[in-house]
């Protein structure tokens, strides 16, 4: 009986931690803005664009 009580408490703590983790990750996923970086074949950045495709910066 005592083992079952400890097991339930452990399951409850794990479930609580998972819910908190999902809430935290959900907030992180919606916190940023989208920026696309255009590069050449070697990976050198050439330009940045916003989510609509408008060029916001160029690099020489």
CHARMM internal coordinates of N, CA and C (Angstrom, degrees):
IC EDIT
DIST 1 N 1 CA 1.4551
DIST 1 CA 1 C 1.5251
ANGL 1 N 1 CA 1 C 110.49
DIST 1 C 2 N 1.3321
ANGL 1 CA 1 C 2 N 116.72
DIHE 1 N 1 CA 1 C 2 N -42.24
DIST 2 N 2 CA 1.4607
ANGL 1 C 2 N 2 CA 121.31
DIHE 1 CA 1 C 2 N 2 CA -178.44
DIST 2 CA 2 C 1.5267
ANGL 2 N 2 CA 2 C 110.69
DIHE 1 C 2 N 2 CA 2 C -65.56
DIST 2 C 3 N 1.3297
ANGL 2 CA 2 C 3 N 117.78
DIHE 2 N 2 CA 2 C 3 N -35.55
DIST 3 N 3 CA 1.4640
ANGL 2 C 3 N 3 CA 121.71
DIHE 2 CA 2 C 3 N 3 CA 179.06
DIST 3 CA 3 C 1.5243
ANGL 3 N 3 CA 3 C 110.35
DIHE 2 C 3 N 3 CA 3 C -66.98
DIST 3 C 4 N 1.3291
ANGL 3 CA 3 C 4 N 117.74
DIHE 3 N 3 CA 3 C 4 N -38.75
DIST 4 N 4 CA 1.4610
ANGL 3 C 4 N 4 CA 121.03
DIHE 3 CA 3 C 4 N 4 CA 179.14
DIST 4 CA 4 C 1.5216
ANGL 4 N 4 CA 4 C 111.19
DIHE 3 C 4 N 4 CA 4 C -63.37
DIST 4 C 5 N 1.3061
ANGL 4 CA 4 C 5 N 118.07
DIHE 4 N 4 CA 4 C 5 N -39.25
DIST 5 N 5 CA 1.4643
ANGL 4 C 5 N 5 CA 121.66
DIHE 4 CA 4 C 5 N 5 CA 179.90
DIST 5 CA 5 C 1.5213
ANGL 5 N 5 CA 5 C 109.80
DIHE 4 C 5 N 5 CA 5 C -65.10
DIST 5 C 6 N 1.3359
ANGL 5 CA 5 C 6 N 117.45
DIHE 5 N 5 CA 5 C 6 N -44.66
DIST 6 N 6 CA 1.4591
ANGL 5 C 6 N 6 CA 120.68
DIHE 5 CA 5 C 6 N 6 CA 178.16
DIST 6 CA 6 C 1.5223
ANGL 6 N 6 CA 6 C 110.50
DIHE 5 C 6 N 6 CA 6 C -64.12
DIST 6 C 7 N 1.3220
ANGL 6 CA 6 C 7 N 117.27
DIHE 6 N 6 CA 6 C 7 N -39.26
DIST 7 N 7 CA 1.4599
ANGL 6 C 7 N 7 CA 121.42
DIHE 6 CA 6 C 7 N 7 CA 178.74
DIST 7 CA 7 C 1.5165
ANGL 7 N 7 CA 7 C 111.78
DIHE 6 C 7 N 7 CA 7 C -62.99
DIST 7 C 8 N 1.3154
ANGL 7 CA 7 C 8 N 117.16
DIHE 7 N 7 CA 7 C 8 N -42.33
DIST 8 N 8 CA 1.4677
ANGL 7 C 8 N 8 CA 120.93
DIHE 7 CA 7 C 8 N 8 CA 178.18
DIST 8 CA 8 C 1.5192
ANGL 8 N 8 CA 8 C 111.01
DIHE 7 C 8 N 8 CA 8 C -65.00
DIST 8 C 9 N 1.3180
ANGL 8 CA 8 C 9 N 116.66
DIHE 8 N 8 CA 8 C 9 N -40.35
DIST 9 N 9 CA 1.4622
ANGL 8 C 9 N 9 CA 120.39
DIHE 8 CA 8 C 9 N 9 CA 179.21
DIST 9 CA 9 C 1.5225
ANGL 9 N 9 CA 9 C 110.23
DIHE 8 C 9 N 9 CA 9 C -64.27
DIST 9 C 10 N 1.3174
ANGL 9 CA 9 C 10 N 116.58
DIHE 9 N 9 CA 9 C 10 N -39.68
DIST 10 N 10 CA 1.4645
ANGL 9 C 10 N 10 CA 120.39
DIHE 9 CA 9 C 10 N 10 CA 178.38
DIST 10 CA 10 C 1.5198
ANGL 10 N 10 CA 10 C 110.54
DIHE 9 C 10 N 10 CA 10 C -65.39
DIST 10 C 11 N 1.3201
ANGL 10 CA 10 C 11 N 117.35
DIHE 10 N 10 CA 10 C 11 N -44.61
DIST 11 N 11 CA 1.4648
ANGL 10 C 11 N 11 CA 121.08
DIHE 10 CA 10 C 11 N 11 CA 178.91
DIST 11 CA 11 C 1.5224
ANGL 11 N 11 CA 11 C 110.95
DIHE 10 C 11 N 11 CA 11 C -62.76
DIST 11 C 12 N 1.3070
ANGL 11 CA 11 C 12 N 116.22
DIHE 11 N 11 CA 11 C 12 N -39.51
DIST 12 N 12 CA 1.4604
ANGL 11 C 12 N 12 CA 120.21
DIHE 11 CA 11 C 12 N 12 CA 179.30
DIST 12 CA 12 C 1.5270
ANGL 12 N 12 CA 12 C 110.74
DIHE 11 C 12 N 12 CA 12 C -65.94
DIST 12 C 13 N 1.3338
ANGL 12 CA 12 C 13 N 117.30
DIHE 12 N 12 CA 12 C 13 N -41.19
DIST 13 N 13 CA 1.4647
ANGL 12 C 13 N 13 CA 121.27
DIHE 12 CA 12 C 13 N 13 CA 178.88
DIST 13 CA 13 C 1.5243
ANGL 13 N 13 CA 13 C 111.08
DIHE 12 C 13 N 13 CA 13 C -65.48
DIST 13 C 14 N 1.3280
ANGL 13 CA 13 C 14 N 117.14
DIHE 13 N 13 CA 13 C 14 N -40.70
DIST 14 N 14 CA 1.4669
ANGL 13 C 14 N 14 CA 120.73
DIHE 13 CA 13 C 14 N 14 CA 178.40
DIST 14 CA 14 C 1.5181
ANGL 14 N 14 CA 14 C 110.30
DIHE 13 C 14 N 14 CA 14 C -65.98
DIST 14 C 15 N 1.3150
ANGL 14 CA 14 C 15 N 118.12
DIHE 14 N 14 CA 14 C 15 N -43.35
DIST 15 N 15 CA 1.4611
ANGL 14 C 15 N 15 CA 121.37
DIHE 14 CA 14 C 15 N 15 CA 178.70
DIST 15 CA 15 C 1.5239
ANGL 15 N 15 CA 15 C 110.84
DIHE 14 C 15 N 15 CA 15 C -62.27
DIST 15 C 16 N 1.3140
ANGL 15 CA 15 C 16 N 117.40
DIHE 15 N 15 CA 15 C 16 N -41.16
DIST 16 N 16 CA 1.4647
ANGL 15 C 16 N 16 CA 122.13
DIHE 15 CA 15 C 16 N 16 CA 178.41
DIST 16 CA 16 C 1.5243
ANGL 16 N 16 CA 16 C 110.44
DIHE 15 C 16 N 16 CA 16 C -63.17
DIST 16 C 17 N 1.3333
ANGL 16 CA 16 C 17 N 116.60
DIHE 16 N 16 CA 16 C 17 N -43.87
DIST 17 N 17 CA 1.4649
ANGL 16 C 17 N 17 CA 120.72
DIHE 16 CA 16 C 17 N 17 CA 179.36
DIST 17 CA 17 C 1.5254
ANGL 17 N 17 CA 17 C 111.04
DIHE 16 C 17 N 17 CA 17 C -64.24
DIST 17 C 18 N 1.3224
ANGL 17 CA 17 C 18 N 117.97
DIHE 17 N 17 CA 17 C 18 N -39.49
DIST 18 N 18 CA 1.4643
ANGL 17 C 18 N 18 CA 121.04
DIHE 17 CA 17 C 18 N 18 CA 178.48
DIST 18 CA 18 C 1.5215
ANGL 18 N 18 CA 18 C 111.88
DIHE 17 C 18 N 18 CA 18 C -65.46
DIST 18 C 19 N 1.3184
ANGL 18 CA 18 C 19 N 117.33
DIHE 18 N 18 CA 18 C 19 N -39.73
DIST 19 N 19 CA 1.4672
ANGL 18 C 19 N 19 CA 120.48
DIHE 18 CA 18 C 19 N 19 CA 177.45
DIST 19 CA 19 C 1.5200
ANGL 19 N 19 CA 19 C 110.26
DIHE 18 C 19 N 19 CA 19 C -63.53
DIST 19 C 20 N 1.3225
ANGL 19 CA 19 C 20 N 117.58
DIHE 19 N 19 CA 19 C 20 N -44.23
DIST 20 N 20 CA 1.4657
ANGL 19 C 20 N 20 CA 120.47
DIHE 19 CA 19 C 20 N 20 CA 177.95
DIST 20 CA 20 C 1.5248
ANGL 20 N 20 CA 20 C 111.28
DIHE 19 C 20 N 20 CA 20 C -62.42
DIST 20 C 21 N 1.3206
ANGL 20 CA 20 C 21 N 117.13
DIHE 20 N 20 CA 20 C 21 N -40.58
DIST 21 N 21 CA 1.4625
ANGL 20 C 21 N 21 CA 121.13
DIHE 20 CA 20 C 21 N 21 CA 178.79
DIST 21 CA 21 C 1.5265
ANGL 21 N 21 CA 21 C 110.97
DIHE 20 C 21 N 21 CA 21 C -63.43
DIST 21 C 22 N 1.3249
ANGL 21 CA 21 C 22 N 117.55
DIHE 21 N 21 CA 21 C 22 N -43.01
DIST 22 N 22 CA 1.4708
ANGL 21 C 22 N 22 CA 120.67
DIHE 21 CA 21 C 22 N 22 CA 179.22
DIST 22 CA 22 C 1.5242
ANGL 22 N 22 CA 22 C 111.14
DIHE 21 C 22 N 22 CA 22 C -64.79
DIST 22 C 23 N 1.3225
ANGL 22 CA 22 C 23 N 117.27
DIHE 22 N 22 CA 22 C 23 N -40.45
DIST 23 N 23 CA 1.4612
ANGL 22 C 23 N 23 CA 119.83
DIHE 22 CA 22 C 23 N 23 CA 178.07
DIST 23 CA 23 C 1.5190
ANGL 23 N 23 CA 23 C 111.14
DIHE 22 C 23 N 23 CA 23 C -64.65
DIST 23 C 24 N 1.3286
ANGL 23 CA 23 C 24 N 117.23
DIHE 23 N 23 CA 23 C 24 N -41.00
DIST 24 N 24 CA 1.4607
ANGL 23 C 24 N 24 CA 121.19
DIHE 23 CA 23 C 24 N 24 CA 179.43
DIST 24 CA 24 C 1.5179
ANGL 24 N 24 CA 24 C 110.52
DIHE 23 C 24 N 24 CA 24 C -65.83
DIST 24 C 25 N 1.3324
ANGL 24 CA 24 C 25 N 117.91
DIHE 24 N 24 CA 24 C 25 N -45.29
DIST 25 N 25 CA 1.4623
ANGL 24 C 25 N 25 CA 121.01
DIHE 24 CA 24 C 25 N 25 CA 180.00
DIST 25 CA 25 C 1.5185
ANGL 25 N 25 CA 25 C 111.56
DIHE 24 C 25 N 25 CA 25 C -66.10
DIST 25 C 26 N 1.3056
ANGL 25 CA 25 C 26 N 118.27
DIHE 25 N 25 CA 25 C 26 N -35.05
DIST 26 N 26 CA 1.4576
ANGL 25 C 26 N 26 CA 121.31
DIHE 25 CA 25 C 26 N 26 CA 176.90
DIST 26 CA 26 C 1.5148
ANGL 26 N 26 CA 26 C 111.61
DIHE 25 C 26 N 26 CA 26 C -63.57
DIST 26 C 27 N 1.3204
ANGL 26 CA 26 C 27 N 117.45
DIHE 26 N 26 CA 26 C 27 N -39.07
DIST 27 N 27 CA 1.4601
ANGL 26 C 27 N 27 CA 120.93
DIHE 26 CA 26 C 27 N 27 CA 177.57
DIST 27 CA 27 C 1.5095
ANGL 27 N 27 CA 27 C 112.02
DIHE 26 C 27 N 27 CA 27 C -69.05
DIST 27 C 28 N 1.3162
ANGL 27 CA 27 C 28 N 117.11
DIHE 27 N 27 CA 27 C 28 N -36.82
DIST 28 N 28 CA 1.4620
ANGL 27 C 28 N 28 CA 121.09
DIHE 27 CA 27 C 28 N 28 CA 179.38
DIST 28 CA 28 C 1.5189
ANGL 28 N 28 CA 28 C 110.21
DIHE 27 C 28 N 28 CA 28 C -67.80
DIST 28 C 29 N 1.3071
ANGL 28 CA 28 C 29 N 118.21
DIHE 28 N 28 CA 28 C 29 N -37.89
DIST 29 N 29 CA 1.4594
ANGL 28 C 29 N 29 CA 121.66
DIHE 28 CA 28 C 29 N 29 CA -176.66
DIST 29 CA 29 C 1.5222
ANGL 29 N 29 CA 29 C 112.20
DIHE 28 C 29 N 29 CA 29 C -66.30
DIST 29 C 30 N 1.3034
ANGL 29 CA 29 C 30 N 119.07
DIHE 29 N 29 CA 29 C 30 N -26.30
DIST 30 N 30 CA 1.4575
ANGL 29 C 30 N 30 CA 122.10
DIHE 29 CA 29 C 30 N 30 CA -177.11
DIST 30 CA 30 C 1.5216
ANGL 30 N 30 CA 30 C 112.99
DIHE 29 C 30 N 30 CA 30 C -101.63
DIST 30 C 31 N 1.3119
ANGL 30 CA 30 C 31 N 118.02
DIHE 30 N 30 CA 30 C 31 N 6.55
DIST 31 N 31 CA 1.4538
ANGL 30 C 31 N 31 CA 120.32
DIHE 30 CA 30 C 31 N 31 CA -170.80
DIST 31 CA 31 C 1.5259
ANGL 31 N 31 CA 31 C 114.37
DIHE 30 C 31 N 31 CA 31 C -89.03
DIST 31 C 32 N 1.3279
ANGL 31 CA 31 C 32 N 119.87
DIHE 31 N 31 CA 31 C 32 N -15.10
DIST 32 N 32 CA 1.4555
ANGL 31 C 32 N 32 CA 120.56
DIHE 31 CA 31 C 32 N 32 CA -170.72
DIST 32 CA 32 C 1.5135
ANGL 32 N 32 CA 32 C 114.60
DIHE 31 C 32 N 32 CA 32 C -108.35
DIST 32 C 33 N 1.3320
ANGL 32 CA 32 C 33 N 114.31
DIHE 32 N 32 CA 32 C 33 N 176.86
DIST 33 N 33 CA 1.4567
ANGL 32 C 33 N 33 CA 121.77
DIHE 32 CA 32 C 33 N 33 CA 173.98
DIST 33 CA 33 C 1.5228
ANGL 33 N 33 CA 33 C 108.00
DIHE 32 C 33 N 33 CA 33 C -110.03
DIST 33 C 34 N 1.3205
ANGL 33 CA 33 C 34 N 115.63
DIHE 33 N 33 CA 33 C 34 N 156.56
DIST 34 N 34 CA 1.4601
ANGL 33 C 34 N 34 CA 121.26
DIHE 33 CA 33 C 34 N 34 CA -178.77
DIST 34 CA 34 C 1.5169
ANGL 34 N 34 CA 34 C 109.49
DIHE 33 C 34 N 34 CA 34 C -90.11
DIST 34 C 35 N 1.3282
ANGL 34 CA 34 C 35 N 116.32
DIHE 34 N 34 CA 34 C 35 N 128.66
DIST 35 N 35 CA 1.4633
ANGL 34 C 35 N 35 CA 122.40
DIHE 34 CA 34 C 35 N 35 CA 175.39
DIST 35 CA 35 C 1.5241
ANGL 35 N 35 CA 35 C 107.93
DIHE 34 C 35 N 35 CA 35 C -134.83
DIST 35 C 36 N 1.3241
ANGL 35 CA 35 C 36 N 116.29
DIHE 35 N 35 CA 35 C 36 N 126.52
DIST 36 N 36 CA 1.4563
ANGL 35 C 36 N 36 CA 121.58
DIHE 35 CA 35 C 36 N 36 CA 176.69
DIST 36 CA 36 C 1.5174
ANGL 36 N 36 CA 36 C 108.75
DIHE 35 C 36 N 36 CA 36 C -100.85
DIST 36 C 37 N 1.3252
ANGL 36 CA 36 C 37 N 116.23
DIHE 36 N 36 CA 36 C 37 N 137.61
DIST 37 N 37 CA 1.4611
ANGL 36 C 37 N 37 CA 121.28
DIHE 36 CA 36 C 37 N 37 CA 178.11
DIST 37 CA 37 C 1.5268
ANGL 37 N 37 CA 37 C 107.42
DIHE 36 C 37 N 37 CA 37 C -113.85
DIST 37 C 38 N 1.3233
ANGL 37 CA 37 C 38 N 116.18
DIHE 37 N 37 CA 37 C 38 N 120.89
DIST 38 N 38 CA 1.4577
ANGL 37 C 38 N 38 CA 121.93
DIHE 37 CA 37 C 38 N 38 CA 177.34
DIST 38 CA 38 C 1.5203
ANGL 38 N 38 CA 38 C 108.20
DIHE 37 C 38 N 38 CA 38 C -91.35
DIST 38 C 39 N 1.3333
ANGL 38 CA 38 C 39 N 116.21
DIHE 38 N 38 CA 38 C 39 N 130.90
DIST 39 N 39 CA 1.4579
ANGL 38 C 39 N 39 CA 121.25
DIHE 38 CA 38 C 39 N 39 CA -177.46
DIST 39 CA 39 C 1.5203
ANGL 39 N 39 CA 39 C 110.34
DIHE 38 C 39 N 39 CA 39 C -127.05
DIST 39 C 40 N 1.3455
ANGL 39 CA 39 C 40 N 115.50
DIHE 39 N 39 CA 39 C 40 N 163.65
DIST 40 N 40 CA 1.4598
ANGL 39 C 40 N 40 CA 119.52
DIHE 39 CA 39 C 40 N 40 CA 173.02
DIST 40 CA 40 C 1.5281
ANGL 40 N 40 CA 40 C 108.39
DIHE 39 C 40 N 40 CA 40 C -87.14
DIST 40 C 41 N 1.3223
ANGL 40 CA 40 C 41 N 116.75
DIHE 40 N 40 CA 40 C 41 N -174.17
DIST 41 N 41 CA 1.4662
ANGL 40 C 41 N 41 CA 121.27
DIHE 40 CA 40 C 41 N 41 CA -175.67
DIST 41 CA 41 C 1.5261
ANGL 41 N 41 CA 41 C 112.71
DIHE 40 C 41 N 41 CA 41 C -63.83
DIST 41 C 42 N 1.3205
ANGL 41 CA 41 C 42 N 117.66
DIHE 41 N 41 CA 41 C 42 N -24.16
DIST 42 N 42 CA 1.4638
ANGL 41 C 42 N 42 CA 120.99
DIHE 41 CA 41 C 42 N 42 CA -179.62
DIST 42 CA 42 C 1.5261
ANGL 42 N 42 CA 42 C 112.82
DIHE 41 C 42 N 42 CA 42 C -90.39
DIST 42 C 43 N 1.3320
ANGL 42 CA 42 C 43 N 117.41
DIHE 42 N 42 CA 42 C 43 N -4.22
DIST 43 N 43 CA 1.4564
ANGL 42 C 43 N 43 CA 121.25
DIHE 42 CA 42 C 43 N 43 CA 178.90
DIST 43 CA 43 C 1.5114
ANGL 43 N 43 CA 43 C 114.63
DIHE 42 C 43 N 43 CA 43 C 94.23
DIST 43 C 44 N 1.3290
ANGL 43 CA 43 C 44 N 117.43
DIHE 43 N 43 CA 43 C 44 N 6.62
DIST 44 N 44 CA 1.4597
ANGL 43 C 44 N 44 CA 121.05
DIHE 43 CA 43 C 44 N 44 CA 178.37
DIST 44 CA 44 C 1.5204
ANGL 44 N 44 CA 44 C 109.27
DIHE 43 C 44 N 44 CA 44 C -74.62
DIST 44 C 45 N 1.3364
ANGL 44 CA 44 C 45 N 118.94
DIHE 44 N 44 CA 44 C 45 N 126.57
DIST 45 N 45 CA 1.4692
ANGL 44 C 45 N 45 CA 120.05
DIHE 44 CA 44 C 45 N 45 CA -179.73
DIST 45 CA 45 C 1.5251
ANGL 45 N 45 CA 45 C 111.46
DIHE 44 C 45 N 45 CA 45 C -66.37
DIST 45 C 46 N 1.3410
ANGL 45 CA 45 C 46 N 116.17
DIHE 45 N 45 CA 45 C 46 N 134.01
DIST 46 N 46 CA 1.4591
ANGL 45 C 46 N 46 CA 122.32
DIHE 45 CA 45 C 46 N 46 CA 178.95
DIST 46 CA 46 C 1.5193
ANGL 46 N 46 CA 46 C 112.01
DIHE 45 C 46 N 46 CA 46 C -109.32
DIST 46 C 47 N 1.3435
ANGL 46 CA 46 C 47 N 116.82
DIHE 46 N 46 CA 46 C 47 N -38.88
DIST 47 N 47 CA 1.4636
ANGL 46 C 47 N 47 CA 120.53
DIHE 46 CA 46 C 47 N 47 CA -177.49
DIST 47 CA 47 C 1.5218
ANGL 47 N 47 CA 47 C 109.69
DIHE 46 C 47 N 47 CA 47 C -158.18
DIST 47 C 48 N 1.3383
ANGL 47 CA 47 C 48 N 114.93
DIHE 47 N 47 CA 47 C 48 N 159.51
DIST 48 N 48 CA 1.4637
ANGL 47 C 48 N 48 CA 122.54
DIHE 47 CA 47 C 48 N 48 CA 172.82
DIST 48 CA 48 C 1.5127
ANGL 48 N 48 CA 48 C 108.35
DIHE 47 C 48 N 48 CA 48 C -118.56
DIST 48 C 49 N 1.3394
ANGL 48 CA 48 C 49 N 115.69
DIHE 48 N 48 CA 48 C 49 N 146.29
DIST 49 N 49 CA 1.4599
ANGL 48 C 49 N 49 CA 120.82
DIHE 48 CA 48 C 49 N 49 CA 178.14
DIST 49 CA 49 C 1.5197
ANGL 49 N 49 CA 49 C 108.98
DIHE 48 C 49 N 49 CA 49 C -135.40
DIST 49 C 50 N 1.3438
ANGL 49 CA 49 C 50 N 116.16
DIHE 49 N 49 CA 49 C 50 N 153.75
DIST 50 N 50 CA 1.4642
ANGL 49 C 50 N 50 CA 120.42
DIHE 49 CA 49 C 50 N 50 CA 176.58
DIST 50 CA 50 C 1.5261
ANGL 50 N 50 CA 50 C 109.62
DIHE 49 C 50 N 50 CA 50 C -85.46
DIST 50 C 51 N 1.3274
ANGL 50 CA 50 C 51 N 116.79
DIHE 50 N 50 CA 50 C 51 N -174.89
DIST 51 N 51 CA 1.4599
ANGL 50 C 51 N 51 CA 121.69
DIHE 50 CA 50 C 51 N 51 CA -176.37
DIST 51 CA 51 C 1.5192
ANGL 51 N 51 CA 51 C 112.72
DIHE 50 C 51 N 51 CA 51 C -63.54
DIST 51 C 52 N 1.3383
ANGL 51 CA 51 C 52 N 117.94
DIHE 51 N 51 CA 51 C 52 N -23.99
DIST 52 N 52 CA 1.4635
ANGL 51 C 52 N 52 CA 121.55
DIHE 51 CA 51 C 52 N 52 CA 179.63
DIST 52 CA 52 C 1.5215
ANGL 52 N 52 CA 52 C 112.49
DIHE 51 C 52 N 52 CA 52 C -87.04
DIST 52 C 53 N 1.3223
ANGL 52 CA 52 C 53 N 117.77
DIHE 52 N 52 CA 52 C 53 N -5.24
DIST 53 N 53 CA 1.4532
ANGL 52 C 53 N 53 CA 121.46
DIHE 52 CA 52 C 53 N 53 CA -179.48
DIST 53 CA 53 C 1.5121
ANGL 53 N 53 CA 53 C 114.05
DIHE 52 C 53 N 53 CA 53 C 93.18
DIST 53 C 54 N 1.3264
ANGL 53 CA 53 C 54 N 117.88
DIHE 53 N 53 CA 53 C 54 N 3.91
DIST 54 N 54 CA 1.4627
ANGL 53 C 54 N 54 CA 121.56
DIHE 53 CA 53 C 54 N 54 CA 178.46
DIST 54 CA 54 C 1.5239
ANGL 54 N 54 CA 54 C 109.66
DIHE 53 C 54 N 54 CA 54 C -75.81
DIST 54 C 55 N 1.3309
ANGL 54 CA 54 C 55 N 117.28
DIHE 54 N 54 CA 54 C 55 N 130.15
DIST 55 N 55 CA 1.4574
ANGL 54 C 55 N 55 CA 121.78
DIHE 54 CA 54 C 55 N 55 CA 178.57
DIST 55 CA 55 C 1.5282
ANGL 55 N 55 CA 55 C 108.50
DIHE 54 C 55 N 55 CA 55 C -69.26
DIST 55 C 56 N 1.3306
ANGL 55 CA 55 C 56 N 115.88
DIHE 55 N 55 CA 55 C 56 N 123.95
DIST 56 N 56 CA 1.4697
ANGL 55 C 56 N 56 CA 120.58
DIHE 55 CA 55 C 56 N 56 CA -178.94
DIST 56 CA 56 C 1.5183
ANGL 56 N 56 CA 56 C 112.39
DIHE 55 C 56 N 56 CA 56 C -106.43
DIST 56 C 57 N 1.3404
ANGL 56 CA 56 C 57 N 117.96
DIHE 56 N 56 CA 56 C 57 N -19.92
DIST 57 N 57 CA 1.4636
ANGL 56 C 57 N 57 CA 121.30
DIHE 56 CA 56 C 57 N 57 CA 178.92
DIST 57 CA 57 C 1.5175
ANGL 57 N 57 CA 57 C 108.85
DIHE 56 C 57 N 57 CA 57 C -158.44
DIST 57 C 58 N 1.3207
ANGL 57 CA 57 C 58 N 116.02
DIHE 57 N 57 CA 57 C 58 N 148.87
DIST 58 N 58 CA 1.4627
ANGL 57 C 58 N 58 CA 121.83
DIHE 57 CA 57 C 58 N 58 CA 173.34
DIST 58 CA 58 C 1.5165
ANGL 58 N 58 CA 58 C 108.70
DIHE 57 C 58 N 58 CA 58 C -126.21
DIST 58 C 59 N 1.3198
ANGL 58 CA 58 C 59 N 115.60
DIHE 58 N 58 CA 58 C 59 N 153.24
DIST 59 N 59 CA 1.4612
ANGL 58 C 59 N 59 CA 121.57
DIHE 58 CA 58 C 59 N 59 CA -178.69
DIST 59 CA 59 C 1.5143
ANGL 59 N 59 CA 59 C 108.68
DIHE 58 C 59 N 59 CA 59 C -125.10
DIST 59 C 60 N 1.3235
ANGL 59 CA 59 C 60 N 116.94
DIHE 59 N 59 CA 59 C 60 N 137.92
DIST 60 N 60 CA 1.4723
ANGL 59 C 60 N 60 CA 121.30
DIHE 59 CA 59 C 60 N 60 CA -179.88
DIST 60 CA 60 C 1.4985
ANGL 60 N 60 CA 60 C 111.52
DIHE 59 C 60 N 60 CA 60 C -87.15
END
COOR INIT
IC SEED 1 N 1 CA 1 C
IC BUILD
